[in-house]
């Protein structure tokens, strides 16, 4: 039964790929892929699987799925809202894009280093609290690094907002598919596999942080 559910869920990924391949010309594929990779890496579904399993321990499958669904919806809504409202915040506070890129790059680099060194904090679960909102949606799926990144990507791509939105939704869809199969994937991957995945994602995030930060430095000092 679990295998059939996994196959059905992951079939949606191929449907998404087919949809993306037929997107209109006004969609910037480069921006879409960049957004997808950034949000997916920062959501770190594989690395957070052990935490998700602890948060939903003792729940029935239907309850666990409901929690995952609500957490993903809340995280996606927060990311989209922050992506569109972020520019208004920048203008109100008179913060330049160069400054934000440098700060965002440093923040992402710190997160990446913590991922590589295995120093990410495990949230404390409070009894009687809706774990779908916190800590699952915030800050695990939509943490400060992810919020900063989507705001930067939206600000950097004034003519490709659709691409950023599709990238965010696509990344969160894949994250939802992975988290939905937390128990099954955890058995397959094991502790060592989850650790390796976290290290690889941390390395990719570090590279992305350097790219964003260097762009900000060029804008501040070389433009």
Secondary structure, DSSP 4 states (H G I P E B T S, - for coil): -HHHHHHHHHHHHHHHHHHHHT--TTS-HHHHHHHHHHHHHHHTHHHHHHHHHHHTTT--HHHHHHHHHHHHHHHHHHHHHHHHHHHHHHHHHT--HHHHHHHHHHHHHHHHHHHHHT-PPPPPPPTTS-TIIIIIIIIIIS-HHHHHHHHHHHHH-TT-HHHHHHHHHHHHHHHHHHHHTHHHHHHHHHHHHHHHHHHHHHHHHHHHHHHHHHHHHHHHHT-
